[in-house]
Amino acid sequence: MISFGTGGWRAIIGDEFTRENVRLLAQGLADRMHTQGVVERGLVISYDRRFLSDVAAWWAIEVLAGNGVPVRVITRPVPTPMCMWTVRQTGAAYGIAVTASHNPALYNGLKIFTEGGRDAELEVTDELAAHTATLDPADVRSLAPYEVRDSELVTQQSSINWYLDAIIEQLDLEVIRHAHLKIVLDPMFGVSQTSLQTVLISARCEVEVINARHDPLFGGRMPSPAEGSMSPLRQAVLERGADLGIATDGDADRLGIIDDTGAYISPDQVLVLLYEYLLTGKGWTGPVVRNMSTTHLLDRVAEAHGQECHEVPVGFKWISAKMAETDAVIGGESSGGLTVRGHIPGKDGIQAAGLLVEMVARAGKPLSEIYADIVRRYGSLVMEEAAYEYTPERREELQRRIFVEHELPAFDREIERISWSDGGKVYFADGSWLTIRFSGTEPVIRVFSEAQTAEEAQRLSRTVAEHYRLGA
């Protein structure tokens, strides 16, 4: 059973992520392209460094070419944003990235992109999954492995220059060159090293790289630039006296930052820093878009500049759609993904990292001081995030109690309003908030809370966990 979440289809290798399922999904997409009459526009496919990613890409290509679909395959592990960028630049009808992003090493999957390099809408992935479910292996038409690589329908592309040049053109290289920044890069055994190192060295930064070798087990860690995974980068920044450290997730669409003091700069803080920089440092104007589990400090920045902050459901497809609708300056999420107006309609850790480096260079002061200025101007909010696994039986119980019966615990503060549009979100009268929803990429239920202090945020989160016996 192929089921799409907010980040595409992801499954455990050898369980649901199999050659048969990849081929069935490729056949389903080929059928869709024929029905829509867009076969001639073709498809772009890329892959990351996960186990079987390159092999699975060719499984899909064999089927697509066997159905007469022209395919452009990027024949080296590259950031997922490059696939999105190539879809947009070539006018392809669809794109596929073989990746499971920041999931554990046991997982792999496929992300689907539509015209313009956008994350496929829920309607598209639902229809694709439903059609694929009607197929069996006998319905799959494909070329043999020895035929496909020489097929006139398959264009093999090894260069990544177009994508990198597009990012470099967006940056003020002169400002960065004169700052003489020292940066430590942690690709987390993923795909960002070549791309990000090229961008930074082009700007004359001194770059040191850790965790760069090809390791499908990601060093025994999740390839996610969350605070708990950043100890090696923090140590490297402090030992080398670097200006900042940059980590990217497995497919380089998200980033995490360590500042000059070794402090972790959360994705929420990065969003606030870059929105403020784009408005005041680059003179842009426009609103900001965030999802329901991302900091409300963005609302304060927007209000101070006479702009609006738009809230959307979880899933980057909603962010990019609202950005297009409102001509927003920037959009992002607390899990580390963001994009900026004029770039691809999806998250890009390479472009975000380059922009952050430009911000530090232009400010002429350490990143820690730049964020201290933000706190003095807009105050501080602290977020708490927790994730709890569940059994199938517990999921049914939680689904009923929370999302059907709308049962909530007794909180220690006044509730202003409640939204059930995407999971549940409780807005409190003092400006704090809490969300609870099932993850769209992993078998966990997530609880986010934000308040004036860490103690308050933790108390809100703990109230929910105790009430529903999460983690018990």
Buried (B, 14 or more C-beta within 10 A) or exposed (E): EBEBBBBBBBBBBEEBBBEEBBBBBBBBBBBBBEEEEBBEBBBBBBBBBBBBBBEBBBBBBBBBBBBEBBBBBBBBBBBBBBBBBBBBBBEBBBBBBBBBBBBBBBBBBBBBBBBBBBBBBBEBBEBBBEBBEEBEEEEBBBBEEEEBBEBEBBBEBEEBEEBBEBBBEBBBBEBBBEBEBBBBBBBBBBBBBBBBBBBBEBBBBBBBBBBBEEBBEBBEBBBBBBBEBBEBBBBBBBEBEBBBBBBBBBBBBBBBBBBBEBBBBBBBBBBBBBBBBBBEBBEBEBBBBBBBBBBBBBBBBBEEBEBBBBBBBBBBBBBBBBBBEBEBBBBBBBBBBBBBBEBBBBBBBBBBBBBBBBBBBBBEEBBBBBBEEBEEEBEEBBBBBBBBEBEEEBBEBBBEBBBEEEEBBEBEBEEEEEBEEBBBBBBBEEBBBBBBBBBBBBEBBBBBBBBBEEEBBBBBBBBBBEBBEBEE
